[in-house]
Amino acid sequence: MVELTPDAKAQLDKHFEGQESIPSIRVYMASSCSGPGLALGLDEKQETDDVFDVEGYSFVVDKSLVIAASPITIDAAQYGFSVSSNLEMTAGGGAGCSGCSGCG
């Protein structure tokens, strides 16, 4: 299940304003300096996806991720969106020599 907060809907409405068609929005696992997390991207539905139509937007999520992470909540953030779920993520990374910022 995918939930969309009113702030996230307003931000999506602003982003897609004036566009004739709105592509599907994928929720997927991504990795970063701070470890794994859920992210959003524009994509097409695949055979292994579930589709959730929420507030006029079509969200595609791999079925295995839906099982592990539901409910998935999308909210507006200062720079884009935040995606939260019941999925436990292990923290990692950092700003040391092996982190994204590197040394030097």
Residue frames as qw, qx, qy, qz and C-alpha x, y, z in Angstrom:
[[0.000, 0.889, 0.459, 0.000, 0.00, 0.00, 0.00],
 [0.403, 0.182, 0.008, 0.897, 1.21, 3.52, -0.85],
 [0.147, -0.846, -0.454, 0.236, 0.06, 6.59, 1.06],
 [0.373, 0.429, 0.120, 0.814, 0.56, 10.19, -0.09],
 [0.206, -0.538, -0.456, 0.679, 0.45, 13.08, 2.37],
 [0.256, 0.899, 0.348, -0.078, -1.37, 16.30, 1.40],
 [0.153, -0.841, 0.314, 0.414, 1.97, 18.16, 1.29],
 [0.426, -0.192, 0.762, 0.448, 3.44, 15.55, -1.06],
 [0.418, 0.606, 0.661, 0.146, 0.37, 15.72, -3.31],
 [0.103, 0.959, 0.092, -0.248, 0.67, 19.52, -3.48],
 [0.267, -0.650, 0.544, 0.458, 4.35, 19.21, -4.41],
 [0.450, 0.125, 0.807, 0.361, 3.59, 16.63, -7.13],
 [0.323, 0.807, 0.491, -0.051, 0.74, 18.80, -8.46],
 [0.016, -0.913, 0.174, 0.368, 3.14, 21.74, -8.74],
 [0.382, -0.409, 0.704, 0.438, 5.84, 19.63, -10.41],
 [0.339, 0.229, 0.838, 0.362, 3.52, 18.13, -13.05],
 [0.257, 0.712, 0.331, -0.564, 1.40, 21.28, -13.61],
 [0.382, 0.697, -0.245, -0.556, 0.59, 21.79, -17.28],
 [0.042, -0.298, 0.908, 0.292, 1.77, 18.35, -18.42],
 [0.684, 0.057, -0.348, -0.639, -0.69, 16.40, -20.54],
 [0.910, -0.133, -0.384, -0.078, 0.34, 13.01, -19.22],
 [0.374, -0.729, 0.507, -0.267, 1.98, 12.04, -15.97],
 [0.589, 0.296, -0.752, 0.009, 4.37, 9.07, -15.98],
 [0.838, -0.435, -0.329, -0.015, 4.28, 6.37, -13.33],
 [0.115, -0.786, 0.482, -0.371, 6.31, 7.09, -10.22],
 [0.818, 0.020, -0.561, 0.126, 8.47, 4.21, -9.02],
 [0.540, -0.731, 0.343, -0.238, 9.20, 3.57, -5.34],
 [0.874, 0.273, -0.365, 0.168, 12.48, 1.64, -5.13],
 [0.751, -0.575, 0.039, 0.323, 15.38, 0.73, -2.84],
 [0.460, 0.792, -0.205, 0.345, 18.40, 3.00, -3.25],
 [0.763, -0.376, -0.195, 0.489, 21.73, 3.17, -1.48],
 [0.146, 0.910, -0.079, 0.379, 23.55, 6.30, -0.39],
 [0.280, 0.493, -0.586, 0.579, 26.29, 7.43, 1.96],
 [0.419, -0.329, 0.493, -0.687, 23.91, 7.06, 4.88],
 [0.333, 0.005, 0.933, -0.134, 22.86, 3.53, 3.90],
 [0.014, 0.314, 0.830, 0.461, 19.87, 2.03, 2.09],
 [0.238, 0.374, 0.409, -0.797, 16.58, 3.85, 1.78],
 [0.434, 0.584, 0.680, 0.089, 13.48, 4.18, -0.34],
 [0.087, -0.364, 0.238, 0.896, 13.49, 6.64, -3.23],
 [0.557, 0.646, 0.419, -0.312, 11.26, 7.86, -6.07],
 [0.162, -0.323, 0.585, 0.727, 11.84, 7.97, -9.81],
 [0.657, 0.430, -0.020, -0.619, 9.85, 8.10, -13.04],
 [0.139, -0.232, 0.940, 0.209, 9.48, 4.69, -14.65],
 [0.651, 0.021, -0.436, -0.620, 7.15, 2.33, -16.47],
 [0.819, -0.249, 0.355, -0.374, 5.32, -0.61, -14.93],
 [0.214, 0.394, -0.885, -0.123, 7.13, -3.95, -15.05],
 [0.691, -0.160, -0.640, -0.295, 5.63, -7.46, -14.79],
 [0.549, -0.170, -0.690, 0.440, 6.87, -7.79, -11.22],
 [0.003, -0.141, 0.245, -0.959, 5.18, -4.56, -10.04],
 [0.032, -0.668, -0.716, 0.200, 2.05, -3.71, -8.13],
 [0.104, 0.398, 0.213, 0.886, 0.39, -0.45, -9.14],
 [0.172, -0.588, -0.616, 0.496, -1.21, 1.93, -6.66],
 [0.091, 0.587, 0.336, 0.731, -3.38, 4.78, -7.94],
 [0.375, -0.573, -0.485, 0.543, -3.34, 7.47, -5.25],
 [0.027, -0.784, -0.162, 0.598, -4.73, 11.00, -5.58],
 [0.555, 0.806, -0.001, -0.206, -4.41, 10.96, -9.38],
 [0.118, 0.720, -0.678, -0.087, -0.87, 9.54, -9.43],
 [0.975, 0.072, -0.186, -0.099, 0.20, 6.03, -10.39],
 [0.267, -0.710, 0.644, -0.100, 2.89, 4.53, -8.15],
 [0.898, 0.202, -0.383, -0.071, 4.68, 1.35, -9.23],
 [0.380, -0.638, 0.624, -0.241, 6.43, -0.82, -6.66],
 [0.431, 0.240, -0.866, -0.081, 8.06, -4.23, -7.03],
 [0.769, -0.389, -0.349, -0.368, 5.75, -6.81, -5.41],
 [0.752, -0.142, -0.493, 0.414, 8.50, -8.11, -3.12],
 [0.191, 0.191, -0.284, 0.920, 9.14, -4.57, -1.84],
 [0.510, -0.418, -0.183, -0.729, 5.41, -4.06, -1.22],
 [0.828, -0.322, -0.458, -0.029, 5.35, -7.20, 0.94],
 [0.651, -0.077, -0.401, 0.641, 8.43, -6.16, 2.93],
 [0.227, 0.083, -0.151, 0.958, 7.77, -2.44, 3.30],
 [0.280, -0.562, -0.466, -0.623, 4.01, -1.73, 3.41],
 [0.346, 0.875, 0.339, 0.017, 2.67, 0.70, 4.20],
 [0.530, 0.084, 0.138, 0.832, 4.85, 3.11, 2.23],
 [0.024, -0.900, -0.350, 0.260, 4.28, 6.80, 2.99],
 [0.497, 0.347, 0.186, 0.774, 5.44, 9.58, 0.68],
 [0.208, -0.870, -0.299, 0.332, 5.78, 13.05, 2.18],
 [0.373, 0.859, -0.060, 0.346, 7.19, 16.37, 1.03],
 [0.718, -0.411, -0.086, 0.554, 10.66, 17.26, 2.27],
 [0.112, -0.815, 0.099, 0.560, 12.77, 20.40, 2.06],
 [0.132, 0.539, -0.632, -0.541, 14.51, 19.07, -1.06],
 [0.400, 0.088, -0.818, -0.405, 12.07, 16.73, -2.80],
 [0.800, -0.311, -0.227, -0.460, 10.33, 13.90, -1.02],
 [0.196, -0.393, 0.845, -0.304, 10.82, 11.56, 1.90],
 [0.770, -0.026, -0.511, -0.381, 9.69, 7.95, 1.63],
 [0.271, -0.381, 0.756, -0.458, 9.11, 5.98, 4.81],
 [0.769, -0.042, -0.533, -0.351, 7.92, 2.45, 5.50],
 [0.824, -0.491, 0.196, -0.202, 7.92, -0.40, 8.00],
 [0.879, 0.316, -0.232, 0.271, 11.11, -1.74, 6.40],
 [0.592, -0.746, 0.152, 0.264, 14.04, -1.77, 8.81],
 [0.600, 0.729, -0.209, 0.256, 17.11, -0.22, 7.23],
 [0.777, -0.398, -0.059, 0.484, 20.64, -0.68, 8.53],
 [0.044, 0.978, -0.125, -0.162, 22.65, 2.51, 8.71],
 [0.836, 0.003, 0.220, 0.503, 25.98, 2.72, 6.97],
 [0.437, 0.691, 0.114, 0.565, 28.37, 5.02, 5.24],
 [0.446, -0.778, -0.143, 0.419, 29.55, 8.26, 6.70],
 [0.301, 0.947, -0.114, 0.022, 31.97, 11.03, 5.89],
 [0.617, -0.568, 0.470, 0.274, 35.18, 9.12, 6.54],
 [0.055, -0.490, 0.692, 0.528, 37.68, 7.92, 3.97],
 [0.148, 0.150, 0.942, 0.260, 35.28, 5.19, 2.81],
 [0.265, 0.647, 0.550, -0.457, 32.26, 7.52, 2.73],
 [0.501, 0.734, 0.403, 0.220, 30.93, 9.49, -0.19],
 [0.004, 0.993, -0.094, -0.072, 32.90, 12.61, 0.70],
 [0.858, 0.305, -0.168, 0.377, 36.20, 10.73, 0.61],
 [0.546, -0.693, 0.063, 0.466, 39.53, 12.04, 1.81],
 [0.347, -0.377, 0.417, 0.751, 41.23, 14.64, -0.30]]
